[in-house]
Amino acid sequence: MTPMSVRQLAGQHKARRGRRLHVVPAPEPLPEPMHPAERRMRDAGGPDDRACYSCSCGFVFIAPVSTSVHCPHCETEQAW
């Protein structure tokens, strides 16, 4: 057997420099299931917050629900 010499080529073995770990964020929680009636209401634009009022002058009108509604005909404030 003859002795054998092993030579390393320059640059073959590079030391690893601070390897970064890939951080994966936790998945977002799934939304809670919605009742079909609530889904229909949301798809329709939500509840209609309007009411029918009748004034002492005889005028009947529809206006947004509020504690202080004025008659569009005679401007009298309606009591709720």
C-alpha positions in Angstrom: 0.0 0.0 0.0 1.2 3.4 -0.9 0.6 6.4 1.3 -2.0 8.8 -0.1 -2.2 12.5 0.5 -5.5 14.4 0.4 -5.7 18.0 -0.5 -8.7 20.3 0.1 -9.5 22.9 -2.6 -9.7 26.5 -1.5 -13.2 27.7 -0.8 -14.9 24.3 -0.9 -15.9 24.3 2.7 -17.4 27.7 3.6 -18.6 28.1 7.2 -22.3 28.8 7.5 -22.9 32.3 8.6 -25.9 32.8 11.0 -28.6 31.0 9.2 -32.0 32.7 9.6 -35.0 30.7 10.5 -38.2 31.3 8.6 -41.0 32.4 11.0 -44.5 31.4 10.0 -47.3 33.4 11.7 -50.1 31.5 13.3 -53.2 31.2 11.0 -56.1 33.5 11.7 -59.0 31.9 13.5 -61.9 30.9 11.4 -65.0 33.2 11.7 -67.8 31.8 13.8 -70.7 30.5 11.7 -73.5 33.1 11.1 -77.2 32.3 11.4 -78.8 32.3 7.9 -81.4 34.9 9.0 -78.5 37.2 10.2 -76.6 36.6 6.9 -79.7 37.6 4.9 -80.2 40.8 7.0 -76.6 41.8 6.5 -76.7 41.1 2.8 -79.8 43.2 2.5 -78.0 46.2 4.1 -79.1 45.8 7.7 -82.2 46.7 9.5 -84.4 49.6 8.3 -84.4 52.1 11.2 -87.4 54.1 9.9 -90.8 54.4 11.4 -94.2 55.7 10.3 -95.4 58.8 12.2 -98.7 60.6 12.2 -98.9 64.3 13.0 -101.8 66.2 14.7 -102.2 68.1 11.4 -103.2 64.8 9.8 -100.0 64.3 7.8 -98.6 60.8 7.9 -94.9 60.4 7.1 -92.0 58.0 7.3 -88.8 59.2 9.0 -85.7 57.8 10.7 -86.3 56.5 14.2 -85.4 59.3 16.7 -86.6 60.8 19.9 -87.2 64.2 18.2 -88.9 63.9 14.8 -90.4 66.9 13.1 -93.3 66.8 10.8 -92.2 67.8 7.3 -95.6 69.4 6.6 -96.0 71.7 9.6 -92.6 71.4 11.4 -94.3 70.3 14.7 -92.1 68.1 16.9 -93.5 64.6 17.4 -93.5 63.1 20.8 -92.3 59.5 20.9 
